[in-house]
């Protein structure tokens, strides 16, 4: 079965058919690097890193590009406030971005092009639009002639008449039509600039991704992705620019992730609920934040709260504990038991279910549900008197595969057992002692000791405390 992708362009799920068999060309819009990223900015890297991982798992060779906008009004403003050059601001926050998303388990793209390093191709792209009659120069600025592109509005599904009614010409703009947008901005006093056929200036926001996608992936790409807020006008304008120059489809599939709310309110600085990833991962395990982001389907909105994050932490630790229990049991399991095939078939069935739900538009929420089913099944198996190395290894391999696809770590160094999990292990130890399986009983004691849990066997029963 082919992977199904919900395509924003057609508003329906479609089977993924790559331009070239076995290969994927994917472009993801990256951040404007004038500050640390907030948790809303963190969702696209996490979501599309997982999409990339899944494509690789399914055998595709994926070329994954994600850009940095390293010059625009915000960067210029911050640079002026700090009394430094724009590249200094950009370099600082690109480094911070890599630190944050790396902590969240995101792998680096195959290339992270920067606007300032691609000015030549951006200028050439603008000139091509002028030559084809889709752009015009006006007193040092260059604007895209939106009405000339017949398909404008097809991504956001907005009739051009409605777009025109809401468009305005801002003070200082010298464009012919309110719907036209800037490709090149003439330099203002004190601003960073580049030479161009139209005078000193810098590119508009939308043109940069069209130019860099073409440079790194070609005129037509498989997937273009980003946050829902980019569908209009940014991605709409990219289509208009790219298809006007090439005469070809720009991107065959468009993927957009949903918004994040904070305690059921839209995140904004004015409400005081603006949360930076840089700050949150000082208080919380960044893997928990990733797990939280993946616990909701990427197209759906997600609500963040400390309570929900705590629930997520507990869930992730339950999965890690199941894995740890398997690794401990592996050391004392026999080579064969009579019911190996039965358990191996159950594990294989869960694996197939995981593939099925991930093939359905990368449904990580349902994929995580499969992980919990795997954990439940593993816990049942560990209650068996005799366990097999073969089955234990099948369980641990499945945990490792699925965690890796989701970009999650099975590192248990930060895990803390929940009270009910400790009680369950103690019950297993008591039963092992009744069965005179003292090796297993000692193994459980050692496992709890490794997790800093101290047991005391008393006439009234086994008591425990954290060390």
C-alpha positions as CSV (number, residue, x, y, z in Angstrom):
1,X,0.0,0.0,0.0
2,X,1.3,3.4,-0.9
3,X,1.8,6.1,1.7
4,X,-1.3,8.5,1.7
5,X,-0.7,12.2,2.1
6,X,-3.3,14.9,2.8
7,X,-2.6,17.4,0.1
8,X,-3.5,21.0,1.0
9,X,-3.7,21.8,-2.7
10,X,-6.5,19.3,-3.4
11,X,-7.9,19.1,0.1
12,X,-7.9,15.3,0.1
13,X,-5.6,12.3,0.8
14,X,-3.7,11.1,-2.2
15,X,-1.3,8.2,-2.7
16,X,2.3,9.4,-2.7
17,X,3.8,8.8,-6.1
18,X,7.3,10.3,-6.3
19,X,8.6,12.1,-9.3
20,X,11.5,9.6,-9.4
21,X,10.9,6.0,-8.1
22,X,12.3,5.5,-4.6
23,X,13.3,9.2,-4.1
24,X,11.7,12.1,-2.4
25,X,12.5,15.8,-2.8
26,X,11.2,17.7,0.2
27,X,11.4,21.4,1.1
28,X,10.4,22.6,4.5
29,X,10.2,26.4,5.3
30,X,12.6,27.2,8.1
31,X,12.6,30.0,10.7
32,X,13.4,33.7,10.5
33,X,16.4,33.8,12.8
34,X,15.9,36.9,14.9
35,X,15.1,35.2,18.2
36,X,14.9,31.9,19.9
37,X,12.1,29.7,18.5
38,X,8.9,29.3,20.5
39,X,7.0,26.0,20.8
40,X,4.9,26.9,17.8
41,X,8.0,27.1,15.7
42,X,9.1,23.8,17.1
43,X,6.2,21.8,15.7
44,X,7.2,21.8,12.0
45,X,10.8,20.6,12.6
46,X,9.5,17.8,14.8
47,X,6.6,16.8,12.5
48,X,8.6,16.8,9.3
49,X,11.7,15.3,10.8
50,X,9.4,12.4,11.7
51,X,8.0,12.3,8.1
52,X,11.5,12.2,6.8
53,X,12.5,9.4,9.2
54,X,9.4,7.4,8.1
55,X,10.2,7.8,4.4
56,X,13.7,6.5,5.1
57,X,12.3,3.6,7.1
58,X,10.1,2.7,4.2
59,X,13.1,2.6,1.9
60,X,13.0,6.0,0.2
61,X,16.1,8.1,-0.5
62,X,15.0,11.6,0.7
63,X,16.6,14.9,-0.1
64,X,15.4,17.2,2.7
65,X,16.0,20.9,2.5
66,X,15.1,23.5,5.1
67,X,16.1,27.2,4.8
68,X,16.9,30.0,7.1
69,X,15.6,33.6,6.5
70,X,18.7,35.5,7.7
71,X,17.7,39.0,6.5
72,X,14.4,40.8,6.9
73,X,12.7,43.6,8.8
74,X,12.8,41.8,12.1
75,X,16.5,41.0,11.9
76,X,17.3,44.5,10.9
77,X,15.3,45.9,13.9
78,X,17.0,43.5,16.4
79,X,20.5,44.3,14.9
80,X,19.8,48.0,15.3
81,X,18.6,47.6,18.9
82,X,21.7,45.6,19.8
83,X,24.1,47.8,17.8
84,X,25.4,44.8,15.8
85,X,25.4,43.7,12.2
86,X,22.5,41.6,10.8
87,X,24.7,38.6,10.1
88,X,25.8,38.6,13.8
89,X,22.2,38.3,14.9
90,X,21.5,35.6,12.3
91,X,24.6,33.5,13.3
92,X,23.6,33.7,17.0
93,X,20.1,32.5,16.5
94,X,20.9,29.9,13.8
95,X,23.3,28.3,16.4
96,X,20.5,28.5,19.0
97,X,18.1,26.9,16.6
98,X,20.3,23.9,16.0
99,X,20.8,23.5,19.7
100,X,17.1,23.5,20.4
101,X,15.9,21.3,17.6
102,X,18.8,18.9,18.2
103,X,17.7,18.5,21.8
104,X,14.2,17.8,20.4
105,X,15.6,14.9,18.4
106,X,15.5,16.5,15.0
107,X,18.2,15.6,12.5
108,X,19.8,18.3,10.4
109,X,18.5,18.8,6.9
110,X,20.6,17.7,3.9
111,X,21.1,21.4,3.4
112,X,20.1,24.6,5.3
113,X,20.4,27.3,2.7
114,X,20.5,30.9,3.9
115,X,19.1,33.9,1.9
116,X,22.3,35.9,2.2
117,X,24.3,33.0,0.6
118,X,21.9,32.7,-2.4
119,X,21.4,36.4,-3.4
120,X,22.7,35.7,-7.0
121,X,20.0,33.1,-7.7
122,X,17.3,35.2,-6.1
123,X,18.2,38.2,-8.3
124,X,18.2,36.0,-11.4
125,X,14.8,34.6,-10.4
126,X,13.3,38.1,-10.1
127,X,14.8,39.1,-13.4
128,X,13.2,36.0,-15.1
129,X,9.8,37.1,-13.7
130,X,10.3,40.6,-15.1
131,X,11.3,39.1,-18.5
132,X,8.2,37.0,-18.6
133,X,5.9,39.9,-17.7
134,X,5.0,38.7,-14.2
135,X,6.9,41.4,-12.3
136,X,7.7,45.1,-12.7
137,X,10.1,47.6,-11.2
138,X,8.8,50.7,-9.4
139,X,11.3,53.2,-8.1
140,X,13.8,50.6,-7.0
141,X,11.2,48.1,-5.7
142,X,10.1,45.1,-7.7
143,X,6.6,43.7,-7.4
144,X,4.9,40.5,-8.6
145,X,1.9,41.2,-10.9
146,X,-0.5,38.9,-9.1
147,X,-3.5,39.2,-11.5
148,X,-1.4,37.8,-14.3
149,X,-1.0,34.4,-12.7
150,X,-4.2,32.6,-13.6
151,X,-4.1,30.1,-10.7
152,X,-3.6,32.5,-7.8
153,X,-5.5,31.4,-4.7
154,X,-5.5,27.7,-5.6
155,X,-3.6,26.5,-2.6
156,X,-5.5,28.6,0.0
157,X,-8.8,28.0,-2.0
158,X,-9.7,31.7,-2.0
159,X,-11.2,33.4,-5.0
160,X,-9.1,36.2,-6.3
161,X,-12.0,38.6,-6.0
162,X,-12.1,38.0,-2.2
163,X,-8.4,38.4,-1.9
164,X,-8.5,41.7,-3.8
165,X,-11.3,43.1,-1.5
166,X,-9.1,42.6,1.5
167,X,-5.8,43.9,0.0
168,X,-4.4,47.3,0.8
169,X,-1.5,49.4,-0.4
170,X,0.6,50.4,2.6
171,X,2.2,53.8,3.0
172,X,5.4,54.0,1.0
173,X,4.5,51.2,-1.3
174,X,4.6,52.0,-5.0
175,X,2.8,49.0,-6.5
176,X,0.2,49.1,-9.3
177,X,-2.3,46.8,-7.6
178,X,-3.1,46.2,-3.9
179,X,-2.8,42.4,-4.4
180,X,0.8,42.7,-5.8
181,X,3.6,41.7,-3.4
182,X,7.2,42.7,-3.1
183,X,10.0,40.7,-4.7
184,X,12.8,43.2,-4.1
185,X,12.8,46.1,-1.6
186,X,14.8,49.3,-2.3
187,X,17.3,50.0,0.5
188,X,16.3,52.4,3.3
189,X,18.8,54.5,5.3
190,X,21.0,52.4,7.6
191,X,19.8,49.0,6.2
192,X,21.9,46.1,4.9
193,X,21.7,45.9,1.1
194,X,22.9,44.1,-2.0
195,X,23.5,45.4,-5.6
196,X,20.9,44.5,-8.2
197,X,19.8,45.6,-11.6
198,X,17.1,47.8,-9.8
199,X,19.5,49.4,-7.4
200,X,20.6,48.7,-3.8
201,X,18.2,46.6,-1.8
202,X,17.2,43.2,-0.5
203,X,14.7,40.5,-1.4
204,X,11.1,40.2,-0.2
205,X,10.2,37.2,1.9
206,X,8.4,35.0,-0.6
207,X,10.9,35.0,-3.4
208,X,13.7,33.4,-1.4
209,X,12.0,30.0,-1.0
210,X,11.1,29.7,-4.6
211,X,14.7,30.5,-5.6
212,X,16.3,28.2,-3.1
213,X,13.9,25.3,-3.7
214,X,14.7,25.5,-7.4
215,X,18.5,25.6,-6.7
216,X,18.6,22.7,-4.4
217,X,15.7,20.5,-5.6
218,X,14.8,21.5,-9.2
219,X,11.8,23.1,-10.9
220,X,9.3,20.6,-9.5
221,X,9.6,19.0,-6.1
222,X,7.6,16.2,-4.4
223,X,6.6,17.8,-1.1
224,X,6.6,21.3,0.2
225,X,5.8,21.7,3.9
226,X,5.5,24.1,6.7
227,X,3.1,25.6,9.3
228,X,-0.5,26.2,8.6
229,X,0.1,29.9,8.9
230,X,2.4,29.8,5.8
231,X,-0.3,28.5,3.4
232,X,-1.3,32.0,2.7
233,X,0.2,34.2,1.6
234,X,3.7,32.7,1.6
235,X,3.2,29.4,-0.1
236,X,0.5,30.8,-2.4
237,X,3.0,33.3,-3.5
238,X,5.7,30.7,-4.0
239,X,3.5,28.8,-6.3
240,X,2.7,32.0,-8.3
241,X,6.4,32.8,-8.6
242,X,7.8,29.4,-9.4
243,X,5.1,28.3,-11.9
244,X,5.3,31.6,-13.7
245,X,9.0,31.1,-14.3
246,X,9.0,27.3,-15.1
247,X,5.6,26.8,-16.5
248,X,5.6,23.5,-14.5
249,X,3.9,22.3,-11.3
250,X,6.1,23.7,-8.4
251,X,5.2,21.1,-5.7
252,X,3.0,18.1,-6.1
253,X,2.1,17.7,-2.4
254,X,1.6,20.4,0.1
255,X,1.7,19.5,3.8
256,X,0.8,21.9,6.7
257,X,0.9,21.3,10.4
258,X,-1.8,22.8,12.7
259,X,-1.5,25.6,15.3
260,X,-0.5,25.3,19.0
261,X,-2.6,27.0,21.7
262,X,-1.4,27.6,25.3
263,X,-4.0,26.6,27.9
264,X,-6.7,26.9,25.3
265,X,-5.6,30.4,24.2
266,X,-3.7,31.6,21.2
267,X,-0.1,32.1,22.0
268,X,1.0,35.8,21.9
269,X,3.3,38.0,23.8
270,X,0.5,40.3,24.8
271,X,-1.2,37.5,26.7
272,X,2.1,36.6,28.4
273,X,1.9,33.0,27.3
274,X,4.7,33.1,24.8
275,X,6.9,30.1,25.5
276,X,10.4,29.7,24.1
277,X,11.8,26.2,23.5
278,X,15.1,27.5,24.9
279,X,13.4,28.0,28.2
280,X,11.1,25.0,28.3
281,X,13.8,22.4,27.7
282,X,15.6,23.8,30.8
283,X,12.7,22.6,32.9
284,X,11.5,19.6,31.0
285,X,13.1,16.7,29.1
286,X,13.0,17.8,25.4
287,X,12.0,14.2,24.5
288,X,8.8,14.7,26.4
289,X,8.0,17.8,24.3
290,X,8.6,15.9,21.1
291,X,6.5,13.0,22.3
292,X,3.8,15.5,23.2
293,X,3.9,17.1,19.7
294,X,3.6,13.7,18.1
295,X,0.7,12.6,20.3
296,X,-1.7,14.6,18.1
297,X,-2.1,14.2,14.4
298,X,0.1,16.9,12.7
299,X,-2.8,18.6,10.9
300,X,-4.9,19.0,14.0
301,X,-4.4,21.9,16.5
302,X,-2.7,21.0,19.7
303,X,-3.2,22.5,23.2
304,X,-0.2,22.9,25.4
305,X,-0.4,23.0,29.2
306,X,2.0,22.0,32.0
307,X,-0.6,19.4,33.1
308,X,-0.8,17.8,29.7
309,X,3.0,17.8,29.4
310,X,3.2,16.0,32.8
311,X,0.8,13.4,31.6
312,X,2.9,13.0,28.5
313,X,6.0,12.5,30.6
314,X,4.3,9.8,32.6
315,X,3.2,8.0,29.4
316,X,6.7,8.1,27.9
317,X,8.3,6.8,31.0
318,X,5.8,3.9,31.1
319,X,7.0,2.9,27.6
320,X,10.7,3.2,28.6
321,X,10.1,1.2,31.7
322,X,8.5,-1.7,29.6
323,X,11.7,-1.6,27.5
324,X,13.9,-1.6,30.5
325,X,12.0,-4.6,32.0
326,X,12.6,-6.5,28.7
327,X,16.3,-5.7,28.7
328,X,16.7,-7.0,32.3
329,X,14.7,-10.1,31.6
330,X,16.8,-10.8,28.4
331,X,19.7,-11.8,30.6
332,X,17.9,-14.7,32.3
333,X,15.6,-15.9,29.6
334,X,15.9,-19.4,28.0
335,X,16.6,-20.1,24.3
336,X,13.2,-21.7,23.6
337,X,9.7,-22.0,25.0
338,X,6.7,-23.7,23.6
339,X,4.7,-20.5,22.7
340,X,7.3,-18.5,20.8
341,X,5.3,-18.4,17.5
342,X,2.2,-17.1,19.2
343,X,4.0,-14.2,20.8
344,X,6.1,-13.4,17.7
345,X,2.9,-13.3,15.6
346,X,1.3,-10.8,18.1
347,X,4.4,-8.6,17.8
348,X,4.4,-8.8,14.0
349,X,0.7,-7.8,14.0
350,X,1.4,-4.7,16.0
351,X,4.2,-3.8,13.6
352,X,1.9,-4.1,10.7
353,X,-0.6,-1.9,12.5
354,X,2.0,0.7,13.1
355,X,2.9,0.8,9.3
356,X,-0.8,1.0,8.5
357,X,-1.5,4.0,10.6
358,X,1.8,5.8,9.6
359,X,1.0,5.1,5.9
360,X,-2.3,7.0,6.5
361,X,-0.9,10.5,6.4
362,X,1.8,9.9,9.0
363,X,-0.7,9.5,11.9
364,X,1.8,9.5,14.8
365,X,-1.0,9.8,17.3
366,X,-2.3,6.3,16.3
367,X,1.3,5.2,16.0
368,X,1.9,6.1,19.7
369,X,-1.3,4.1,20.5
370,X,0.3,1.1,18.9
371,X,3.4,1.7,21.1
372,X,1.3,1.5,24.2
373,X,-0.3,-1.7,22.9
374,X,3.2,-3.1,22.4
375,X,4.1,-2.1,26.0
376,X,0.9,-3.7,27.3
377,X,1.7,-6.9,25.4
378,X,5.3,-6.9,26.7
379,X,4.2,-6.5,30.3
380,X,1.8,-9.5,29.8
381,X,4.6,-11.6,28.4
382,X,6.9,-10.7,31.3
383,X,4.4,-12.3,33.6
384,X,5.0,-15.6,32.0
385,X,7.0,-18.0,34.2
386,X,9.3,-19.0,31.3
387,X,10.4,-16.4,28.7
388,X,12.4,-16.8,25.5
389,X,15.4,-14.9,24.3
390,X,13.9,-14.9,20.8
391,X,10.7,-13.3,21.9
392,X,12.4,-10.8,24.2
393,X,14.7,-9.8,21.4
394,X,11.7,-9.4,19.1
395,X,10.0,-7.1,21.6
396,X,13.1,-5.0,22.2
397,X,13.8,-4.7,18.5
398,X,10.3,-3.5,17.9
399,X,10.5,-0.9,20.6
400,X,13.8,0.3,19.2
401,X,12.5,0.5,15.6
402,X,9.3,2.4,16.5
403,X,11.1,4.8,18.9
404,X,13.7,5.6,16.2
405,X,11.0,6.3,13.5
406,X,9.4,8.7,16.0
407,X,12.8,10.3,16.8
408,X,12.6,9.3,20.4
409,X,15.3,8.0,22.6
410,X,15.1,4.9,24.8
411,X,17.8,6.4,27.1
412,X,16.6,5.6,30.6
413,X,19.0,7.8,32.5
414,X,16.3,10.4,33.1
415,X,13.4,8.1,33.6
416,X,11.8,7.9,37.0
417,X,9.5,5.0,37.8
418,X,6.0,5.8,38.8
419,X,4.6,4.5,42.1
420,X,2.2,2.1,40.4
421,X,5.0,0.7,38.2
422,X,7.1,0.1,41.3
423,X,4.2,-1.7,43.0
424,X,3.8,-3.9,39.9
425,X,7.4,-4.9,39.9
426,X,7.3,-5.7,43.6
427,X,4.2,-7.9,43.0
428,X,6.2,-9.7,40.2
429,X,9.1,-10.2,42.6
430,X,6.8,-11.6,45.3
431,X,5.3,-14.0,42.8
432,X,8.8,-15.0,41.7
433,X,9.8,-15.8,45.2
434,X,6.6,-17.9,45.7
435,X,7.5,-19.8,42.6
436,X,11.0,-20.2,44.0
437,X,12.4,-18.4,41.0
438,X,15.0,-16.6,43.1
439,X,17.0,-15.6,40.1
440,X,14.1,-13.6,38.7
441,X,13.4,-12.1,42.1
442,X,17.0,-11.0,42.5
443,X,16.9,-9.5,39.0
444,X,13.9,-7.4,39.8
445,X,15.5,-6.2,43.0
446,X,18.6,-5.2,41.0
447,X,16.5,-3.5,38.4
448,X,14.8,-1.4,41.1
449,X,18.1,-0.7,42.7
450,X,19.4,0.6,39.3
451,X,16.4,3.0,39.3
452,X,17.3,4.2,42.8
453,X,14.5,2.2,44.5
454,X,15.4,0.5,47.8
455,X,13.4,-2.5,49.0
456,X,12.9,-3.6,52.6
457,X,11.5,-7.1,53.2
458,X,9.6,-7.0,56.6
459,X,7.3,-9.5,58.3
460,X,4.4,-7.2,57.2
461,X,5.5,-7.4,53.5
462,X,7.9,-5.6,51.2
463,X,8.2,-1.9,51.5
464,X,10.1,0.5,49.3
465,X,11.5,4.0,49.2
466,X,13.4,6.1,46.8
467,X,17.2,6.3,47.5
